[in-house]
């Protein structure tokens, strides 16, 4: 899929009327099969950009075109069909805690299933072999029958990424996929996503805090600051001076100084807690 934004402004529905837009006057074009990393300091509008492209947030001004279509002028059925070709992975994977990993992975194929097939899948998991293969790409194949709430934070994040490999989508939108991973796992995860996307000619747009990963593992890097486009460059042209300007007054993020992430096993949920799905 290709993506075009034309002077787009995006505002969170819950934002105060006087609050500035999360995305302001943003224009860019991403071609089918491209791999793009989006970087910028916290609050730059990275997540909002992905939500606009995923047709999860309607622009307050301008147009977002996905494969030549404006999602917000389509019929309900046509919009659902378009969304079936998109895979949006939020920073915190939406994995039901009491669900088995094999079932959570199969959710990546829901756009291609009928209602009956999706209901049967909850009781009698299908696509076990593809699920094992997808997990294996992230070194998690032995977790196929585990419950989600038995996984560590890093394992959950990698399961969320494995869902992309199960999806029939031709556009992957991945938001901060490395927050719970150590540097080695982070690079392995990005290498898997980029290699699989290239093999299937899938368009991949990923937001990242890890500037070194963005500039060494993606051919194109987009910088956002205060909701505006700061630069759109080949990764080889993203110099230290360019980064210093992007992260001015946010140098601790550029330096990678952040609260440490410990990938510890999650404790089982107490029996008296009811999880809303």
Secondary structure as UniProt FT lines:
FT   STRAND          3..10
FT   TURN            13..14
FT   TURN            17..18
FT   STRAND          23..30
FT   TURN            32..33
FT   STRAND          35..39
FT   TURN            42..43
FT   HELIX           46..53
FT   TURN            54..55
FT   STRAND          61..66
FT   TURN            67..68
FT   STRAND          69..70
FT   HELIX           71..73
FT   HELIX           76..83
FT   TURN            84..85
FT   STRAND          86..89
FT   TURN            97..98
FT   HELIX           101..106
FT   HELIX           107..112
FT   HELIX           115..123
FT   HELIX           128..136
FT   TURN            137..139
FT   HELIX           141..143
FT   TURN            144..145
FT   HELIX           148..150
FT   HELIX           153..166
FT   STRAND          171..175
FT   TURN            177..180
FT   HELIX           183..199
FT   TURN            200..201
FT   STRAND          203..207
FT   HELIX           211..217
FT   STRAND          220..225
FT   TURN            226..227
FT   STRAND          228..234
FT   HELIX           235..237
FT   HELIX           240..246
FT   TURN            247..249
FT   HELIX           251..254
FT   TURN            255..256
FT   TURN            271..272
//
